[in-house]
Amino acid sequence: MGITLKKGEKINLTKGNPGLKNIKLGLGWDINNFDSGYDYDLDVSVFMVGESGRVERDEDFVFYNNLKHISGAVEHLGDNRTGEGDGDDEEILVDLKLIPNHIQKIAVAVTIYEAKERRQNFGQVSNSYIRVLNSENDEEILRYDLGEEFSIETAIVACELYKYNGEWKFSAVGSGFEGGLEALCKNYGLNV
């Protein structure tokens, strides 16, 4: 089992793991016993951000309709529409050596599909987490439990991966947004 982080904490991924090139981000959650009349469909999205602090090219946004970045550096392994079962609900593969030079950080977010129409929010979700594994051996490097402080939010930036002084670092962000995926896209400079 890896290191457990709290909101706001940062860790150097590559310094303590020399030779780390390929990681898997596993995200999981459970739905509380609350019936809005609809299934819960949580979606993971990846915003590959440039120097401007925004997504500079449409292809730098990886989500359920664009599962693989053109460089091959980031691949979304598919949309789990129910969150049922044990283990990670959605996974993202990241090849650190293939990340294009114009990318400064990678923000990983979770949204609730059609949250407003379905009257759903992250206050109805529990046991949510993100973990980082070494893809070579599936060893867990770290885990960040997002907590239960979200009540009206329909989108969460879970974490950021960023390069600093030649090393890859992980930041446990845990920042909530209202407005779902659309609000996140606007935050990162994408037109929807």
C-alpha positions in Angstrom: 0.0 0.0 0.0 1.2 3.5 -0.9 1.3 6.8 0.8 -2.1 8.3 1.8 -2.4 12.0 1.0 -4.8 14.7 2.3 -6.3 17.6 0.4 -3.6 20.1 -0.5 -0.7 17.8 0.0 1.9 17.2 -2.8 4.3 14.4 -3.4 7.2 13.9 -5.8 6.3 10.8 -7.9 9.5 10.2 -9.7 12.1 11.1 -7.1 11.1 8.2 -4.8 10.4 5.9 -7.7 13.4 6.3 -10.1 12.7 5.0 -13.5 8.9 5.5 -13.2 7.6 6.0 -16.7 4.1 4.6 -16.8 1.4 5.2 -14.2 -2.2 4.2 -13.9 -4.7 6.5 -12.2 -7.5 4.5 -10.6 -10.7 6.3 -9.5 -13.5 4.8 -7.5 -16.7 5.8 -5.7 -19.9 4.5 -4.1 -23.4 5.9 -4.4 -25.2 6.6 -1.2 -28.6 5.2 -0.6 -30.4 8.1 -2.3 -32.9 7.7 -5.1 -33.1 10.5 -7.5 -35.0 8.3 -10.0 -31.9 7.9 -12.2 -28.7 5.9 -12.2 -25.5 7.8 -11.3 -23.0 8.1 -14.1 -19.7 9.6 -13.0 -17.2 10.5 -15.6 -13.5 11.0 -15.4 -11.9 13.7 -17.7 -8.3 14.8 -18.2 -7.3 18.4 -19.0 -3.8 18.6 -20.4 -2.9 22.2 -19.6 -0.3 24.4 -21.3 1.8 27.3 -20.0 -1.3 29.6 -20.3 -3.0 27.6 -17.5 -5.6 26.5 -20.1 -6.1 23.6 -22.5 -4.5 25.0 -25.7 -5.7 22.4 -28.2 -9.0 20.5 -28.3 -7.1 17.2 -28.5 -5.5 17.9 -25.1 -8.9 17.1 -23.5 -9.3 13.4 -22.9 -12.7 12.1 -21.8 -15.4 9.6 -22.8 -15.7 10.9 -26.3 -11.9 11.2 -26.9 -10.3 8.3 -25.0 -6.7 8.6 -26.2 -4.5 11.7 -26.6 -2.9 12.0 -30.0 0.6 11.6 -28.5 -0.4 8.3 -26.8 0.6 9.9 -23.5 -2.8 9.7 -21.8 -5.4 7.0 -22.4 -8.9 6.7 -20.7 -9.8 3.0 -20.4 -13.5 3.6 -20.8 -16.6 4.9 -19.1 -18.1 2.9 -16.2 -21.7 4.1 -16.1 -22.8 2.6 -12.8 -19.8 2.6 -10.4 -20.9 -0.9 -9.2 -18.5 -3.5 -8.0 -15.3 -3.4 -6.1 -12.0 -1.8 -7.2 -11.4 1.2 -9.5 -14.4 2.4 -11.4 -12.5 4.2 -14.1 -8.8 4.2 -15.0 -6.4 6.5 -16.9 -3.0 5.4 -18.2 -0.3 8.0 -18.4 3.1 7.5 -20.1 5.2 10.2 -18.6 7.9 10.1 -21.3 5.3 10.7 -24.1 3.8 13.9 -22.6 4.3 16.7 -25.1 6.5 19.6 -24.2 3.7 22.1 -24.4 1.9 20.4 -21.5 2.7 21.8 -18.1 0.2 19.9 -16.0 -2.5 17.2 -16.2 -5.7 17.9 -14.2 -7.9 14.9 -13.5 -11.6 15.7 -12.8 -14.7 13.7 -12.1 -18.2 14.9 -13.1 -21.7 13.6 -12.8 -23.4 13.2 -16.2 -26.6 15.2 -16.5 -26.4 16.1 -12.8 -28.6 19.1 -12.9 -31.4 17.3 -14.8 -31.2 14.3 -12.5 -30.9 16.4 -9.3 -27.6 14.7 -8.4 -24.5 16.0 -6.7 -21.3 14.8 -5.0 -23.1 15.0 -1.6 -24.8 11.8 -2.7 -21.4 10.1 -3.5 -19.2 8.4 -0.8 -15.9 6.6 -0.6 -14.5 8.5 -3.6 -10.8 8.2 -4.2 -8.0 8.5 -6.7 -4.9 6.4 -6.5 -1.6 6.2 -8.5 -0.1 2.9 -9.4 3.1 1.9 -11.2 1.8 0.4 -14.4 4.8 -1.9 -14.7 3.9 -3.9 -11.5 0.5 -2.5 -10.4 2.1 -1.4 -7.1 0.1 1.4 -5.5 2.3 4.5 -5.0 -0.3 6.8 -3.4 -3.9 7.2 -2.6 -6.0 10.3 -2.0 -9.5 9.9 -0.5 -11.6 12.8 -1.6 -13.7 13.0 1.5 -17.3 13.8 1.9 -17.3 17.6 2.2 -19.0 18.1 -1.1 -22.7 18.9 -0.9 -23.9 20.8 -4.0 -20.9 20.3 -6.3 -21.4 18.4 -9.6 -17.7 18.4 -10.6 -14.4 17.9 -8.8 -10.9 18.4 -9.8 -9.4 15.5 -8.0 -5.7 16.0 -8.6 -3.0 17.4 -10.8 0.2 15.9 -12.2 2.9 18.4 -13.0 6.6 18.6 -13.9 8.9 20.6 -11.7 12.7 20.7 -12.0 12.6 17.6 -14.2 10.5 15.5 -11.7 6.8 14.6 -11.9 4.8 15.6 -8.9 1.2 14.8 -7.7 -1.0 17.4 -6.0 -4.2 16.3 -4.1 -6.5 19.2 -5.2 -10.1 18.1 -4.2 -11.7 21.3 -5.6 -15.4 21.3 -6.2 -17.4 23.1 -8.9 -21.0 23.6 -9.6 -22.1 23.3 -13.3 -20.6 19.9 -14.1 -18.4 19.3 -17.1 -19.4 22.5 -18.8 -18.1 24.6 -15.9 -14.8 22.6 -15.9 -14.3 23.0 -19.6 -14.8 26.8 -19.3 -12.4 26.9 -16.4 -9.8 25.3 -18.5 -10.5 27.4 -21.6 -12.5 25.0 -23.7 -15.6 26.1 -25.6 -18.6 23.7 -25.2 
